[in-house]
């Protein structure tokens, strides 16, 4: 008999986080460490070089982005000392990954000749079914995905086995769960779950990952104002290296960022199958923004959930209106729209439609593996969150008005997705 699910909860400490007592020593240790750090490109790059013994960084364009990000983290993010310790180690990790990728390709230049063929790329906001869909497809043994541990450290240190990276990932998840014990109600993370390539973009000091954890509007504005194709090509280069290291031939990828980058995404992966998920934006923004507001406590002792709500409503407009603007850039014979309600009503029909479009066998083996994943990871097993628009400063009528064009085209009434 399965364990009973925890009762639903309402998150009533978004502005003044109540941390579990068990997290106090971890936060204190990180805070003491953070108080000693210089959050500057020079310090970060020097630390990464010292840890690896490497100094070849590849394309130097990342340096400008790193400078802008560090400035935003120091002046805009309102970081606690604990937050400084967390982001310092995060950024050093990104730079270590960058150094190791360049070293591996320098030693094995044939990596850059590996084809990334016909990936299946899921594009949609969090809470629109993307994670569940991603995990189901990733469960297919004939599909290559990016497990969380590998996304954090795509290339291990020389002579280090895979288990060491998995252990570090597990320790990081223990820290996350200690500080944010309710996060798994909204988005479960495990060592092996399929993760987003946005983690790889971060190694190029690009993309939305930093924005989801830290208030860095200057960095986000720089990202939105610049061509992202070089960074998307960096992701492809990373996939080539991981495919060379651990095999696989056809990838499943996923990120909300792609919604405002369809021309770039198509240029980088012209033979992909694109799966675009849709859900009523009033529902999506309420739960997505609550998740972001709750997650901000990792780095900030006193987040402002209303300010976070307004910021991410604007970013949701960017993303969903970008989808509305550029959806037809994705070729009709390579793309499919999936409405959340339809997916929830009939997972098998949704998956079959995707597999048919992708010309990927929807085999008994694939279906059995997906069923096993679902049985082992039942939806809602950690309990639910009762979402409240007002808690993050949202007015549902305002959200509906501002995103009405997107909703009219892609959500509408049953059967109306075009």
Helices and strands as residue ranges (DSSP letters): G 21-23, H 24-34, H 41-52, H 62-75, H 81-107, G 109-113, E 120-123, H 130-139, H 148-152, H 162-179, H 183-186, H 198-202, H 209-213, H 217-225, H 229-246, E 252-254, G 256-260, H 262-268, E 273-278, H 281-295, G 296-298, H 305-326, G 327-329, G 332-334, E 335-339, H 340-345, H 347-358, H 364-376, G 389-392, H 396-402, H 404-410
